[in-house]
Amino acid sequence: MQLLNQEKIESRTYQEVIAASAKDRNTLVVLPTGLGKTVIAAMVSSMKLQEGKVLFLAPTRPLVEQHRSTFTDLLELPEVDMQMMTGSTRPDKRYELWKEKRVFFGTPQVVENDLIAGEVPIEDFSLVIFDEAHRATGDYAYNFISEKMRCQRLALTASPGGSKDKIMDVAENLEINNFEVRTEDDPDVEPYIQDKEVNWTKVSLNNRFENAKEKMEDAYRTQLKKLKNMGQIDSISNVQKTDLLNLRGQISSELSQSDDSELYAAISHVATALKISQAIELLETQGVTQCYEYIQGLENDDSKAAGRALNDDDFQKGKAMVEYLMKKEEEHPKVEKLVDMLEDLGDDEKALIFTEYRNSTNRIVEELNDQGHSATKFIGQQGDEGMSQTQQIETLEEFEAGEYNVVVSTSIGEEGLDIPAVDKVIFYEPVPSAIRSIQRAGRTGRQESGEVHVLIAENTRDEGYYWSAHHKKKNMNKVLQELKNEDLGQEQQTLQNFNESEAKKIEDNSPDVKVIADDRENSIAKELSRKNIEVEKKRLDVADFLVSEDTAIERKKAEDFVDSMIDQRLFDQIQDLQQFSNPMIVIEGRNLYNHRDVDPDAIRGAMASVALDYGMPIVWTENEKDTAEMLESMAKREQEDNEKDVAVRGTSMQKSRKERMKFVVAGLPGVNTKIAERLLEEFDSIQKIFTASEDELKNVEGIGDKKAENIRKMISQGYE
C-alpha cells in the first residue's frame, strides 16, 4: 500500500480487512453510508495500480468530482495521472487520455460510449470500481461496462436490494465472486456509527382537502369499475398505481398480437385512471399548487385519457375545489410543519429536504426563504429548468461553505452527497423503495449525530409507501445477514468460471467487420459491440447505419414507422437514402397496426410505396438484438464476401473518382446510385448524361418515360 497517504487515513480495522479480501477477487462491499467505502476503494486501488490502470465509475458528475478529490488526498500519486472522464471532455480528446493517464473517474454513459467506439485500452486496466453498485440492473450502463472490462471488479453500495434475488442479480451482472457485508450491528463497525434519531411526523388534511380528494377518488373508481366490467381487474378495492402500470403493460402486450377493440378501450381507461391517480397523489402528498399545475397540464393535453378525466363530473367537482384552495392560497399542512421543524436549526447547522417532485422544490424553497432561511434547490439536468452539472457542483460547494443552510433536493441528491455537516434530513414524503430510503437517510449522521424526519399525510398513500419501505428494509437486513453467514462457494465458483470463459472468448476473437452507427442509436451500437463488431459512432445526416459504401439502413421501430408516415418524415428520409445503391428500411417490432389508431390500409399503402415506387427493401426484425444480428449479417456479406469498405458519404474521407461521379448523378430525380452507375456506363461522362435526350435516357434500365421527362426538366429549367 505504498501509494497510500497514511497521514490522511484513519486506521479502521474493518476497512483494512475488506481491502485485503478485495485485493484479488471481484468483491461486492455492502457498508452503511458514511463508513468510508471510498477509502476502501483507494486502498484496493493503491495495490492494483502496480498491475495496471484503475477506473472509478459513479452515476453523476458531482459524485465523480468528489471521488477524484478524495483520491487526490488519499493517494500519493501525481494529480496529473488522474483524469475525469465526463461529457464535458470531447470524445477525440478522451480517446488520447485513455492511453496517457493511470486513474480515471467517469460517468457510466461516457465510458460506455468510449467502449462501444473501441477506444478504451481494456487490456491495460487492472481494476474497475462501481460506486452505487445497486444500479447494476436492467439495461444500466454498468452492466455493459462489466461485460467489456476484463479486469478485477470492486462494487460499492450501502443498499444492494430488498431480496436475495435482486442482490444476486447485481452480483451476476458485475461478475462478483466475493461478498464483504457489514451492518450497523457488527462489532468492528459499531464504534463508528453515529447516532441518528428518526422521527415520523403525521399531518392531517383539513376538510377542504379531504372533500377535493374524495371527489377525485370517485372519478378514479368510475374508471376502475369500467375495467372490472371488462374483466381486466377482479376488484376495485385497493388498486394501486403499480397495479395499473402492470395492467397497461399486459394489455399492450396483448395488443401487439390482436386488433380487439375492447383492448383499446381498456388501455384507454387505464390511462385515464393513471392520470386521475396522479392528480390525487399530488394533492394529498404534495400540495394544492402542484395538483393545480398538473390539472392545468391536463387541459393542454390532447389525449383521449386527459379528455375523459376532465369530462368526468366528479373530477370536475374536485378540480373546482382545488381551484378554490389555490385562490385562498391554502397549501398542504406539510409546508407549515416543515417550517416548524427548521425553527431550531442553528446558525452553523444545515438541513437537506428530499421531495419526489421538481415543482415541490420551487414551492418549498420559496416558503423557506420567506421564513428567513437561506434555501436553494438541487435538481437534475433534464427539462428547461434543469440544473447543469456545473450548477450542481457549485450548489454543493456553496452549501458546504455555508452560503445556504437548506437544500431542497429531488432524487438526484439521494446518492453519494459527501456533506458531513448535514444535521437534519427531512423526507417531504416517504418513498416505497428500501434502497432510496436508506440512501436519503444516509445523508446525515456521517461524521456526527443527526436527525431524520419523515412527513406523512394521514390516510393517504404516504402511509402505504412508509410501510412498504419499512418492510423492504427489514427484509434487506435479513438477507444481508444471510449473505454474511451463508456459504456462497458454489455461486462464487460459477461466477468465476463465467469470468474465465468470457475472458477466453474475448481473447480468441477480434473484430472482423465494421458498422458505422449514428451516435443516437446507442442501444443497437451496444448490441453490436457485444458481438465484437467494430462500431464507429458518428452523427449521420442520412441513414442510421452504414455497413458498406453502398449499403445504408434506416432503422425504425414499428411505432416510429407509423409516426414518420403521419408527419411525412418517412418519404423525405427515403429520398435521401436514394444516394446509396442498396438502401433499405428495417422495421423493428410488431406493433405496427395498433399504434395511434391509424387505418391499417394506410400503413400497408405506405409500405407498398416504399417497396414498389422507390424499390427499397423492407426488412422486419423482432427486437434490438435481432436488428443487431441482421446488421452483422449484412456487414459480413458486404465486407467479407463482396470486399467493400464502409465509409460516411459527405465527409472528408477519400472517395474514388467514380464514386464522386455517381454521387453527382444520383442527385437527379428518381435516380439512385445503382441507376447512376448504369447512366455513367452508358454515356461515360456527366456532361453527356446532362445533354442526352429523353429517348437516349430511356435506353438505360430503370428509366421510363416519366423519369426521363423529370430528368430533362430538372436539367433544363431555370433556378428561379
N, C-alpha and C positions, 0 to 999 in steps of 0.2 A: 504493500500500500504506500510505496514511497512517493506517489504523486499526490497523496492527501496532505492538506494543510492541517496538521494535528492541532494547531492553536485555535482553529476555528470550529473544531468539532468537539462537542461534549461527549465524553465516553459513556455510551449506553450499551450494556451487555447484549440486549435483545437485537440491537442494530448490527453489532458485530457478528452475532450468531447467524442472523438471517443472511447477511452479506456473504459469509463463508459458505453457507448452504447453497447460495445462488451463484457461486463463482463458476461452476461447471455444468449447471443444469438449467433447463428452461423453467423458470420459477414464477409462480403467482404469489405475490405478497399481499396478504389481507391484513391491514393495520388500521386502527381507528384514526380518524382525522387529527392532525396536529402532532403526530408522534414521529415525524421525520422520515417519511417514505423517500423524499428526495435525497436525504443524507445517505440512505441505504443505496440508492441509485448511484450516488457519487462514489461510494466505497467500491461497489462492484465495477464501475467504470474505470476506476484507478487501476484495478487489476487487469481488466480486459484490454485497456489501451496499449498494453505491451504486446498484444497479439494483432491489433488492427484498429480500425476506426469505430466510433460509437455514434449511434443515432438515438436521440431522445425525442419521442413524439408526445404532443399534448394537443387537446382538442381546439384550443383557441390561441390567438396570437398573444394576448396578455399572459396566459399561462406559459407560453413558450419563452416570452421575455423574462418572466420570473425564474424559470428553471435555468436559463442561461446565466442570469445574475447570481443565482445560488452556486452554480458550478464554478463561476469565476472566483467566488470566495473560497470554495472548499477544495479546489484542485490547484496544485502548483504546476499549472500549465500556462504557457503564454496565451494571453487573451486573443492574439491573432490566430491561434489554432482553433478557436471556437467560432461557429458560424450559425446564425439563424437562417432557416430556410422557410420563408413565408411568401405569400403572393406579392409582397412589396418589392421582391427582387425579380428582375426579368429572367425568363427561363434560360436564355443563352448564357447569362452570367452565372446562374445556378449550376449549369452543366460544367462550367470550369471549376466552380467552388467545390463540387463533389470530389474532384480529383486532388484539390490542394489542401483542404482542411482535415482536421482529425476528429473533432467532436461537433455534431450537428444537432440543432434544436429546431424541429419543424412541425408544421401543422399537417395532419394526415392527408388532406386533399392535395396539397402541393407535392408531397413526397410520392403519393400515388401517381400523379401526373408524370413526374420525372421517371418513375419506374416503368410506366407504360411506354414512355419515349425511349427507354433503354439507356438512360443517361446516368444512372446510379451504378457505380462500380461495386456491385453487391459482394464480389469476391474479396474486397478489401475490408469488409466490416467483421468485427468480432462480437458485437453486441447491439441489440436494438431494444429500447426501453419503451413500454407502452404505459403512459400515465392515464389514469381514469380508465383502467382496462375493462371495466364492466360494459363499456361501449362496444366491445368486440362481438357484436351480434348482428344478424341480418346481413345487410349489404354495406355496413360501415367500412370505411377505408382501411381500418386496422386489419381486417381480415385479408384483404388483398395484399397489403404490405407484408403480412406474416407469410403468405404464400410465396412471395418473391424473394424475401430476405432469407438467405440460407445460413444464418448465424444464430448465436445464442439469444434467448429472449428473457427479458425481465419485465413482468407485468405488475402494475401497482394499482391498488384500489382500497377504498375504505368500505365499499359495499358491493360485493360481486354479484348479488342476485338473491331473490327470495326463495329459491328452491335449489336442490342439488342438481336437477336437470339444467337449470339456467347457468349455474356455476360451471358445470362440466361442459356446457356449450361454449362458454368463454374460453375454458381451458383447451378444448379441442381446436377452436379457431386460432388460438395463439400457440398451439402445439406444446402445451405445458406438460412437464413430467415431474414437477416438484412443487409442493404446496407449503408455504410458510404462513400460518394463520395465528394471529394474536387477537384476543378480545380484551376489553377493559378489565376483565376479572383475572387475567393471567398475572402471576406474581412478579414476573420480570417487567411488565408494562405498568402495573397498577401505581407505582410511585410517581409516574409521570402524567397520570390522568388528573386534569384539573376539575374542580367542582363545577357542575353545570346544573343549575336549577331550571327545571322545566315546568312551565305553568300553562294550563289550558283554561282559557278565559271565554266564557259563553256570553253572547249578547242576544237580546230578544228583539225581534222585529215588531214594530208597532202595528196597530190595526190597519192603517192605510197600506203599509207594505203587504200585510197578510192578505188583504182584500184583492189587491192587484195580482198577487201571486196566485191566489185561488182561481181567479178568472182565467189566467193563462194556463193553469193546470187543467181546468175544464176543457179548454181548447185542445190541450195535449191529449187528454183522454178520448176526445172525439176521434182523433187520428188513430189511436190505439184500437178503439172499437172497430173501425173500418178494417184494420189489419187483422183483427180477431175474426171478423165475419168472413174475411178472405181465406182464413185458415193459415195465416202466416205466423200468428202467435197463439198460444193456448190461453193466456190470461192477460188482462190489462193491469194487473196488480204488480207493482214493484218492477216495472220495465225501465231499465237504466239506459243511459246514452250508449254505453258499451254494447248492450244487447241490440240496440238499433243499428249500430255500426256493423256488428257481426251479421245482422239480418240483411243489411244493404249489400254486403259482400256476397252473401249466399244468393240473393236474388240476382245480382249482377252476373254471377257465375252461371245461373240457370238461363239468363237472357242470352248469353253467348251461344247457347245451344237451341234456343227456342224463340219464336215470334209471338208467344202467348200475350195477348193484350192485357190480361189480368195481371201479369207480372209487371208490365209497365205501370199500371195503376198502383200496384202495391209499392213499387220502389218510389213512386211519387209521394205516396202517403208517408213512407219512411222519411223521405227528405223533408216533408212538411213538419213531421213530429220532431225531427232533429233541430230545425230552425226555432220552433216554439220552445223546445227544451233549452236551447242556448239562451234565449231571452229570459227564461225563468232562472237559470243558473246565474246570469249576470245580476239580475235584480236581487236575488236572495243572498248572494255571496259577495258581490262587489259594490253595487250601489245604483242609485237612480240614474246618474249621468251615463254610466256605462250601458245600462239597459236602454235608455232613451236613444243613445247614439246608434246602438245596434238596430233598433226598430227603424230609425231613420234610414239606415243602410238597406233594410228590407224593402222600404218604399222605392228605393232606386234599383232594386234587384228585379230583373225582368223574367226570372224563372217562375215556372208554374208553382213550385213549392212555396216561394215567398208570397205569390198572389193568393194561394189557398190559405196561408196563415193569416194574412191581413184581412181576408174576407170573412173569417170566422167571427161570429158575433161575440163570443166570449173573449177572444183575443182582442177585439176592438175595445171591449169594456176595460180589459186590463191595460191596454195601451193608453186609454183616456186617463186612467188613474196614474200611470207613470208620468204622463204629461202634466197632470195636476201637481204631483210631487216635485217635478222639475221646476214648475213655475213658483212653487213655495220654497224652492232651494232646500228641500229636505233631503239630506243624504243618509247613507247607511249608518246605523249606530256604531259600526266598527270604526268609523272615522273618529268619532268622539272618544271612543275607548283607546284608540291608538294615541291620540294626543295626551290622554291621562297617563298612559304607560311611559311616555317620554318626559313627563314633568320632572322626574327626579334624575334625569340624565345630567351628569356633572359637566363642568366646562371642558374637562380634558377627556371625556368619555365619548364613545361612538356607538351608533346603532345601525344595524343593517336590517331592512324590511324587505321581505320577499312577497311578490304577488304574481299570480298567474297571467295577468292581463296587462298589456302595454298601456292601454288607456287608463288603467288604475294608477300606474306610476305617476302620470301627469296630475291626476286629481289629488293623490296623497302628497306629492311634493308641494303643490300649490297650498294645500291646507297647512302643512307643517311650517312652511315659510311664513305664512300669515300668523302663525303662533310663535314666531321668533326663533325658530330653528334655522340652521343653515343646511338645507337639504338639496340633494340633486338626484337625478335618475341614472340608472345603469342598465342599458338595454342592448339588444343585438343589432346587427348591421342591416337586416332586411327592412325594406319599406322606405318610404320617403323621409320619415322622421328617424330612421335608424342612426345608430352611432357607429362611426368608422372605428377600426381597430386602434387607430392613433388616439381618437377621442376616448375610447375605453381606457387605454393605458394612462392617459392624462388624468382622467377622473379618479382612477385608483391611486395615483400618485398624490393628487390633491387631497383625497380623503385621508390617506395615511399621514400627510403633512398637517392635517388639521384645518384645512380650508372649509371642509364640510364636516358636520358632526353626524349627519344621517345620509345614508344612501338607500334609495328605493330601487330594488332590482327585480327584473324578471328572471326566468330560469337561467339566463346567461351567467349569473353570479353564483350559481349553486356549486360549481366545481372549481376547486383549486385556488380561490382567492386567498392570498397569503397576507392577511391583515391581522396581525396578532392582537391589536388593541381593541378589537370589537367587543364591547361589553354586553350588548343585547342583540339578539336575533329575534325578529318578530315575523311569524307567518301571518300574512293578512288572511289566508285561508289554508286549511290543511291540504296536503296532496296525497293521493291514494297510493303513490309509489314509495316503497320502503327505501329504495336507493336514493331518490330525490329528498326524502325526509331526512335521511342520515346526512346527506351532503349539505343541506341547508343548516341543520343544527350544528354541523361541524365547523361553521364559520366563526363560532365563538368558543371560548374555553380552550384556546390553542396553547397559550402560554400563561394564562392566569384565569381565574374563575370567571364565569359568565352566566348570562340568563338567556333562556329560550322561552318565548311566549307564542302560543298558538291561539288565534282568534277563531271562534266557532259560532256561527249563527245557528241558534237553536231551531230544531225541527226542520232543518234544511239538509241538502246533500253534503254540507260541511261535515255533519256528524258521520255520515256514511264514509266519507273519504278519510276521516280521522281513524275510525275503527279499522278500515281496510289497511292503512299504513301500519297501524299498531300490530295487527295480526301478522302482516308480512314481515315486519321487523323481528317479531317473536320467532317466527319460523326460520328467518335467516340466521338468527343466533343459534338456533338448534342445529341447523345444517352446518354452520361453521364449527360447532363442537364436534359434529360427526366427522368432518374433514380432518380435524386435528387428531382424532382418535382412531379413525378407520385406516386399515391397510389398503392403500391405493396402488400397491405394487403392480397389479395386473393391468390397471388402466394406464399407469405410467409407462409400462413396458410397451403396451400397444402404441401409445403416442410416440415413444422413442423409435419403434420400428417404422412408424409412419414417417418420421423425420428422415431416417436414413434412406428409406426407399425413394422419398421425394427428392432428396439431395442427389442421389444417384441418377434419377430421371433427368434432373436439370443438367447434370454434368454430361450426360450422354447425348443431349440434344442442343443444337444451336439453330437459330432462326435460318430457314432456307427460303422463305418468301417474305414479301413486304406488302403492307397495306397503308396507304395514306388515308387518314381519317380526319374529318372535320373536327376541330377541337371542342365542339359542342356535343359530340357523340361519345361521351365518356363511358357509358355503360357497355357499349359494344367494343370500344377500344380495350376495356379491361378484359372482356371475354377473349378477344384476340390475343392479348398479351399472355393470358393464362395458357393459351395453346402454343406459346413460344413462337409467335409470329412477330416479326419486327413491325412496330407501329410508329409511323411518323404523324404527329398531330399538327395540323395547320388549319388556319381559317380558310375554308374553301368557298369561293364565290359560286361555284357550280358543283352540284352533287354532294353526297355525304361521304362517299368512299371511292377511292381510285385503286384498282387492282392491276392496271397496266396503263400504258399511254393511250390505249383505245377504249378501255372499258371503265365506265363510270356508273355508280349505283346510287340512286336516290332511295333512302330508306324511309318508309312511313309506317307508323303504327296504324292499325285499321281505322282507329278513330280520327287520326290526323289526316288520313287519305280523304275521309268524308269532309272534315273541316276545310281542307285545302281546296276541295272541289267547290264548296259553298262560297268561300271568299276569293275564288278564282286564282289562287296561287298556283294550283296544280299545273295548268297549261302554260303559264309563264315559265315554270321550272322545266317542263318538258321541252319547250322551245330552246331553253338554254342548254339542255342536255344534248341537243342535236349536233353540237360541235364535236361530239365523240362518235367514233364508228360503232361502238357497242354500248349504247346507253340502256339502262334498264331500271325498272321500279321494283323494289322489294316491299311487299305489304306484310307487316308482322302482326300476328294475332288474328282472331276470327270474329271479333265483334264489329263487323262491317255494316251489317244491316240493322243493328239495334242501337245506333248512335244518332241522337238528335232528331229522331222521328222523320228521317229523310226517306222518300219513296225509294224502295229497292230498285225499281226500274231506272231511276235517275242515276243511281250508283253504277248499275250494270252498263248504262249508256256511256258513262264517263270512262269506264274500263274498256269498253269496246272501242271508243275513240282513241284511247291511248294505244291500244294494240293494232287497230286497223288503219286509222288515219295517220298515225305517227310511226307505225311499225316498231313500236317499243315493247319488248317483252315485259310481262308482269310475273314476278316470282313470289310465291307465298312461303312464309316461314311461321313456325308456331310461336316462338319466343326469342328473347335476346340470344340465348345460347345457340338456337337453331340458325339465327341470322349470322352469327359469327362463324358457324361451321360452313354455311353457304359461301360466305366471303372467302374463307380459307380455300374451299374447293375452286372457286373462281380464280383466286390468286395463283394457286398451284398450276391450274390449267394454262393460264396466260404466261406466267413467268418461267415455269419449268418445261411445259410441253411446247409452247409457242415462242419461248425465249424472248419475251417482250419486257421492256423496262417499265417501271411505274414512275410517273412524274406529274407535277402540277402544271396545268396549262396556264399561260399568262404570267408565269414567274420568270425570274432571271435565268432559270435552268436552260441550258443549251438545247435547242431543237434543231433537227436536221432541216435542210432547205426544203425538202419535200413536205415535212410536217408543217412548216410555216405556210407553204403554198396551199396545202389542204385546209389549214385554218382559215385563210382568207376566203377561199371559195365556199367553205361551209357557212359563210355569213349570208349567202344568197337565200331567198325564201324557199323553204321546202327542201333544202339541201343539207344533208348531214355529211360527216366525214367520209362515209362509205361512197356516197354518190359523188362527193367532191373528188375522190380518188379516181372514179370512173371518168369524170369530166376531164381531169388532167391527163389521163391516159389517152383519151380520145383526141383532145385538142393540143396537148403538150405544154401550153402556157396559159397563164391567167389572162393575158391580153386577148388570145384567140377565143377563149371562152366568152369574154365580155363582148366580143364583136360578132359572135355566132348568131345566126338567125334562129327563129323558133323551130323551124323544120330540122336544122342541124342539131339543135339541143335535144330534140326528141329521139335522135338516134341513140342516145345514151340510156341504158337500162335504168328504170326508176323515174324517168322524166316523161310525163304525158303532156297533153295539150295545155291543161290549166297551169301546171308547174312551169312549163316553158314560157307561157304568156306572163306569169308573175315575175320570172327572172328577167325577161326583156323589159318589162315595165319598170322594175327596180333599177336596172342599169341605165335606162334612157331618161327617166323622169328627173325634173329639177329638184334641188334641195328644198326650196320653199313650197 
